[in-house]
Amino acid sequence: MTATTAYAVPRSRATDRGGALRRVDWVLLAAVAGLLAIGALEVWSVTSGGSPSAPKGRSFLKKEAVNVGIGSVLALAAAWFDYRRLRLWAPVVYAAAVLGLVAVLSPLGATINGSHSWILLPAGFSIQPSEIAKVALVVGLAMVLSEKRGSETAAGDGDVVLALVGAAVPLGLVMLQPDLGTALVISLMVVGMIAVSGAPLRWVVLLVVTAAGLGTAAVTVPGLLSPYQVDRLTSFAHPDRDLSGSAYNVHQGMIAIGGGGLHGYGLFHGPQTQGGFVPEQQTDFIFTAVGEELGFRGALALVALLLVVLWRAGRIAWAADDLFGRLVGVGTICWFGFQAFENIGMTLGIMPVTGVPLPFVSYGGSSTFAALVAVGLLQNVHTRRSGRHPGVD
């Protein structure tokens, strides 16, 4: 089978501009827009010190607007080109992501909050290649696991081995930074995509057992994790210890969320938020600001919007015309779902602090770009389905 015949794209109204616009999942876009709006407002509030006109707050708000604008353009590009042709570029995207992760470990990399995960850019901007690697792995693993040879109808042992080798390279580079949170997200993406690819069940069982073993070793074997990561895990297991040290962030965050009550204090009026008691509140701990200033209702609305995103992604994956599109949807669901659960869970004390952003809400260019590109890919799969699943809209 030649590359031309393998990736030939049928011409239909579903692929023209008008047809694509009519097939856009507007519910998904509305949910993402709502999350971006909540995130921008809370980033503004967190960085303003209680004064909406404060220069620092306005500066962060402008940067967040720029991030969303750039991310929207990238999402449009990801949605525009037919994903059945886009898959041909998967190796290039993967190689670029790996090069970015290698660059982080070179003198070009910078350490922020104990993780050597960043490359600093002019004008106060920075990029985190590990976020871009998530997109590369979603597309790359989908390509590998959906590639059929002969009479195969599902991923075989060889496909799984190739996928694991491909995932091991960026995963190893991420762990060298070290970035445990991103490593966990990538690991769950890999397991989820392999499970849906039709690969033999023994692979899924083996991966789950291996992950459990590695997790246990990371906690018990000295030297596998950096000291600050060990402190975070220790504080999760013993939340009442060291409230002024390793458990300080979570303790202050829980005070903020609990203090918000049902209605919240209102934007720019949260005592913990405006007093600067919760570190990294515009990024990893943004949910604590939502809980304090918008209250339980606001936090519930945010969670509901995240669930809508996952619901629409699931319907898109279910209705996809091919395994490649389905795997793109499943990989995105695993990514967004686990990362949101981990981020919100760590602010509530039910998950260890691993430093992952809340999708679409936390401040940060790289995370916003990657998440919006993933939404563009979902729209790409959705607009080009054949309509063989009439129960899915």
C-alpha positions in Angstrom: 0.0 0.0 0.0 1.5 3.3 -1.0 1.5 6.5 1.0 -0.8 8.0 -1.6 -3.5 5.3 -1.3 -3.1 4.9 2.4 -3.9 8.5 3.1 -6.2 9.4 0.2 -8.9 11.8 1.3 -12.4 11.6 -0.2 -13.9 14.7 -1.6 -17.2 15.6 -0.1 -19.2 18.5 1.3 -17.8 17.6 4.7 -14.4 18.9 3.7 -15.4 22.1 2.0 -15.4 25.4 3.9 -19.1 25.7 4.3 -19.6 22.1 5.3 -16.8 22.3 7.8 -18.3 25.4 9.4 -21.7 23.8 9.7 -20.2 20.8 11.4 -18.2 22.8 14.0 -18.9 21.6 17.6 -20.1 24.9 19.0 -20.9 23.4 22.4 -17.3 22.4 22.7 -16.1 25.9 21.7 -18.5 27.5 24.1 -17.3 25.4 27.0 -13.7 26.2 26.2 -14.5 29.9 25.8 -16.1 29.9 29.2 -13.1 28.3 30.8 -10.7 30.8 29.1 -12.9 33.7 30.4 -12.9 32.4 34.0 -9.1 31.9 33.8 -8.4 35.4 32.4 -10.6 37.0 35.0 -9.0 35.1 37.9 -5.5 35.7 36.6 -6.3 39.4 36.5 -7.7 39.3 40.0 -4.8 37.2 41.5 -2.1 39.5 40.1 -3.9 42.8 40.7 -3.5 42.9 44.5 -7.2 43.9 44.9 -7.0 46.8 42.5 -8.3 46.1 39.0 -6.3 49.1 37.6 -3.0 47.8 39.1 -0.3 47.8 36.4 0.9 44.3 37.3 -2.6 42.9 37.0 -3.2 44.6 33.7 0.1 43.3 32.4 -0.8 39.7 33.2 -4.2 40.2 31.7 -2.7 41.5 28.4 -0.2 38.6 28.3 -3.0 36.1 28.9 -5.0 37.8 26.1 -2.0 37.4 23.8 -1.6 33.8 24.8 -5.3 33.1 24.0 -5.0 34.9 20.7 -2.0 33.0 19.6 -3.5 29.7 20.8 -6.7 30.4 18.9 -4.7 30.9 15.6 -2.9 27.7 16.3 -6.2 25.9 17.0 -7.6 27.2 13.7 -4.6 25.9 11.8 -4.9 22.5 13.5 -8.6 22.4 12.6 -8.2 23.6 9.0 -5.9 21.0 7.5 -7.6 17.5 7.1 -6.3 15.4 9.9 -6.0 12.4 7.5 -3.3 14.4 5.7 -2.0 16.0 8.9 -1.0 12.6 10.2 1.8 12.6 7.6 3.4 15.4 9.6 3.3 13.5 12.9 7.0 12.4 12.7 8.0 16.0 12.1 6.0 17.3 15.1 7.3 14.5 17.2 11.0 15.3 16.3 10.4 19.0 17.0 9.0 18.2 20.4 11.9 15.9 21.3 14.4 18.6 20.2 12.6 21.1 22.4 12.9 18.8 25.4 16.6 18.3 24.7 17.1 22.0 24.4 15.6 22.4 27.9 18.3 20.2 29.3 21.0 22.3 27.6 22.2 25.8 28.7 19.2 27.2 26.9 16.9 25.8 29.7 15.9 27.6 32.8 14.7 26.4 36.2 11.5 27.7 37.6 10.0 26.4 40.9 12.5 23.6 41.1 11.8 22.2 37.6 14.2 22.7 34.7 11.4 22.8 32.2 11.5 26.2 30.5 13.2 28.1 27.7 13.1 31.9 28.3 12.2 34.2 25.4 12.4 38.0 24.9 9.7 40.4 26.3 9.2 38.3 29.4 7.7 35.3 27.6 8.8 31.7 28.1 8.0 28.3 26.5 7.6 24.9 28.2 8.4 22.2 25.6 6.9 19.4 27.7 3.4 21.0 27.1 4.0 20.9 23.3 5.2 17.3 23.7 1.7 16.3 24.8 0.2 17.3 21.4 3.1 15.6 19.6 2.5 12.4 21.5 -1.3 12.4 20.9 -0.8 12.7 17.2 2.3 10.5 17.0 0.9 7.6 19.1 -2.4 7.8 17.1 -0.5 7.4 13.9 1.5 4.4 15.1 -1.4 2.6 16.7 -3.7 3.1 13.8 -1.3 2.1 11.1 -2.7 -1.2 9.6 -0.7 -3.8 7.8 -2.3 -6.5 5.7 -5.5 -7.8 7.3 -4.9 -6.3 10.7 -8.0 -4.6 12.2 -6.4 -3.5 15.5 -3.0 -2.5 16.9 -0.7 -5.5 17.2 2.3 -6.3 19.5 4.7 -4.6 17.1 2.6 -1.4 17.0 2.4 -1.3 20.8 6.2 -1.8 21.2 6.8 1.0 18.7 4.4 3.3 20.5 6.1 2.6 23.9 9.5 3.3 22.5 8.3 6.5 20.9 6.7 7.6 24.2 9.7 6.5 26.3 12.0 9.1 24.7 10.0 12.3 25.7 8.9 10.7 28.9 12.6 10.1 29.9 13.5 13.7 29.0 10.6 15.0 31.0 11.7 13.0 34.1 15.2 14.4 33.8 13.9 18.0 34.2 12.3 16.7 36.6 8.6 17.2 35.9 6.6 14.4 37.7 3.2 15.9 36.9 3.7 16.0 33.2 5.2 12.5 33.3 2.1 11.2 35.0 -0.2 12.9 32.4 1.9 11.4 29.5 1.8 8.0 31.1 -2.0 8.0 31.4 -2.3 9.2 27.8 -0.2 6.2 26.6 -2.1 3.7 28.6 -5.5 5.1 27.5 -4.6 5.2 23.8 -3.2 1.7 23.8 -6.3 0.4 25.6 -8.6 1.9 22.9 -6.4 0.9 20.0 -7.6 -2.7 20.2 -4.2 -4.0 21.4 -4.1 -7.2 23.4 -5.3 -6.7 27.0 -2.1 -8.1 28.4 -0.3 -4.9 27.3 -2.7 -2.7 29.3 -2.3 -5.0 32.4 1.4 -4.9 32.0 1.5 -1.1 31.8 -0.7 -0.6 34.8 1.4 -3.0 36.9 4.6 -1.4 35.7 3.3 2.1 36.5 2.3 1.0 40.0 5.8 -0.5 40.5 7.6 2.6 39.3 5.4 4.8 41.5 6.2 2.7 44.5 9.9 2.8 43.7 9.9 6.5 43.2 8.6 7.0 46.7 10.7 4.4 48.5 14.1 4.4 46.6 16.3 7.4 47.5 17.6 9.5 44.6 14.9 8.7 42.0 13.0 12.0 42.8 14.4 15.4 43.7 14.2 16.5 47.4 11.4 19.0 46.7 9.3 16.3 45.0 9.8 13.9 47.9 8.7 16.7 50.3 5.5 17.2 48.2 4.6 13.5 48.4 5.4 13.4 52.1 3.2 16.4 52.8 0.4 14.7 50.9 0.7 11.6 53.0 0.9 13.7 56.2 -1.0 16.9 55.5 -0.7 18.2 59.1 3.1 18.1 59.1 5.2 21.2 58.2 2.3 23.6 57.5 4.8 26.4 57.2 6.9 24.4 54.7 6.1 21.7 52.1 2.4 21.7 53.1 2.0 25.5 53.1 0.6 25.8 49.6 -2.1 23.2 50.0 -3.0 24.4 53.5 -3.4 28.0 52.4 -5.3 26.9 49.3 -7.8 24.9 51.3 -8.4 27.9 53.6 -9.1 30.0 50.5 -11.5 27.5 49.0 -13.3 26.9 52.3 -13.6 30.6 53.0 -15.4 31.3 49.7 -18.5 29.5 50.9 -21.4 29.3 48.5 -21.2 32.7 46.8 -17.6 33.7 47.3 -16.2 37.1 48.2 -16.3 38.4 44.7 -13.7 39.2 42.1 -10.7 41.2 43.5 -12.0 40.7 47.1 -10.7 37.3 48.3 -8.7 37.8 51.5 -6.3 34.9 50.8 -6.0 35.7 47.1 -5.5 39.4 47.4 -3.2 39.0 50.4 -0.9 36.8 48.4 -1.0 33.9 50.9 -1.3 31.2 48.2 1.9 30.9 46.1 1.7 30.2 42.4 -2.0 31.1 42.5 -2.2 32.3 38.9 -0.8 29.0 37.6 -0.9 25.7 39.5 -3.3 27.0 42.3 -5.7 29.0 40.2 -8.6 26.9 41.4 -8.2 28.2 44.9 -8.8 31.7 43.6 -12.0 30.5 41.9 -13.2 28.8 45.0 -12.6 31.8 47.2 -13.8 34.6 45.0 -16.5 32.9 43.0 -17.5 30.5 45.7 -18.9 27.0 45.4 -21.2 28.0 42.6 -18.3 29.4 40.5 -16.1 26.3 41.2 -19.0 24.0 40.3 -19.6 26.0 37.1 -15.9 25.6 36.2 -16.0 21.8 36.8 -19.2 21.6 34.8 -17.5 23.3 31.8 -14.5 20.9 32.1 -17.0 18.0 32.0 -18.7 19.4 28.9 -15.3 19.5 27.2 -14.6 15.9 28.1 -18.2 14.9 27.1 -17.9 16.5 23.6 -14.4 15.1 23.1 -15.8 11.6 23.9 -18.6 12.0 21.4 -16.2 13.2 18.8 -14.0 10.2 19.4 -16.9 7.8 19.3 -18.2 9.2 16.0 -14.7 9.3 14.3 -14.6 7.6 10.9 -11.2 5.9 11.6 -9.0 4.7 14.4 -6.6 7.6 14.0 -9.3 10.1 14.7 -10.7 8.1 17.6 -7.3 7.8 19.2 -6.7 11.6 18.9 -10.0 12.1 20.8 -9.1 9.5 23.5 -5.6 10.8 24.0 -7.0 14.3 24.5 -9.6 13.1 27.0 -7.0 11.3 29.0 -4.8 14.4 28.9 -7.5 17.0 29.9 -9.3 14.7 32.3 -6.4 13.5 34.4 -4.6 16.9 34.4 -7.8 18.7 35.6 -8.4 16.0 38.3 -4.8 16.2 39.4 -4.8 20.1 39.5 -8.1 20.4 41.4 -7.3 17.4 43.6 -4.1 18.9 44.8 -5.8 22.1 45.9 -8.3 20.0 47.9 -5.6 17.8 49.4 -6.8 14.6 47.7 -3.9 14.5 45.3 -0.1 15.2 45.7 1.2 18.5 44.5 2.8 17.9 41.1 2.7 21.3 39.5 0.4 20.7 36.5 -1.8 23.6 35.2 -5.5 23.6 35.0 -6.4 23.3 31.3 -7.6 26.6 29.8 -7.7 28.3 33.2 -4.1 28.5 34.6 -1.9 31.3 33.3 0.8 30.2 30.9 1.4 30.4 27.2 2.7 26.9 26.5 -0.2 25.2 28.3 -2.8 27.4 26.6 -1.2 26.8 23.2 -1.1 23.1 23.6 -4.7 22.8 25.0 -6.1 24.9 22.2 -4.3 23.0 19.5 -5.8 19.8 20.9 -9.3 21.4 20.7 -8.5 22.3 17.1 -7.6 18.7 16.4 -10.9 17.6 18.0 -12.8 20.0 15.7 -10.8 18.6 12.7 -11.9 15.1 13.4 -15.5 16.2 14.1 -16.0 18.3 11.0 -14.8 15.6 8.7 -16.8 12.6 10.0 -19.1 11.0 7.4 -22.2 11.1 9.5 -22.5 7.3 9.9 -23.3 7.9 13.6 -26.6 9.7 13.5 -27.0 9.8 17.3 -23.9 12.0 17.6 -24.0 15.7 16.8 
